[in-house]
Structures are given as structure tokens and as C-alpha cells.
Amino acid sequence: MSDWKKALYGNMTDEEIERMHIELAEVEEYEEALRDDFAKAAITGILAGRWGQMPNRKPEEAFADFAYRVADAMLRRRVQDVDNESK
């Protein structure tokens, strides 16, 4: 095993390293899907409400941006809640 690999992964085997990378990719895919799910929920609520047009922007662009800002805030809050539960 090369020095950099040993420094990074310690005594993990190649199989353990590969499995770890697969698990990390799965977590990233899950988090991205969760973000999209939160954004879908937010946009549903936004469009169901009585929102006026946003000045100087197309409403669909403004609403989409806002939905993802809400989704990102929901993800941050979710991490806070998990951190608080573990204390």
C-alpha cells in the first residue's frame, strides 16, 4: 500500500476502502434526493398559496430558487435535530 493511501486509510483493506466509497456515494445520493423531496414539498406549498409576482424576476425562477432555499434550511435543521437528540 502506498504511503499516501496508508496515511489516508490506515490499515483498511482495498475491499473495505471500496465499500466505504460506495456507502459514501449512497449517502450523497440519499441527501440529494431528500433535498429534492423537500424542495418539491416547499414548491407545492408555495404554489398552493396566494403569492404575488416577485419584482424583476420570472415567478417560476423565483419560486424554484425559494423552494431550494427552504429545502436547504430543512436539511440544516434536520442535522441540528439529530445533533440535539444525540446529546
C-alpha positions, 0 to 999 in steps of 0.5 A: 500500500502506498504511503499516501493511501496508508496515511489516508486509510490506515490499515483498511483493506482495498475491499473495505476502502471500496465499500466505504466509497460506495456507502459514501456515494449512497449517502450523497445520493440519499441527501440529494434526493431528500433535498429534492423531496423537500424542495418539491414539498416547499414548491407545492406549498408555495404554489398552493398559496396566494403569492404575488409576482416577485419584482424583476424576476420570472415567478417560476425562477423565483419560486424554484430558487425559494423552494431550494432555499427552504429545502436547504434550511430543512436539511440544516435543521434536520442535522441540528435535530439529530445533533440535539437528540444525540446529546 
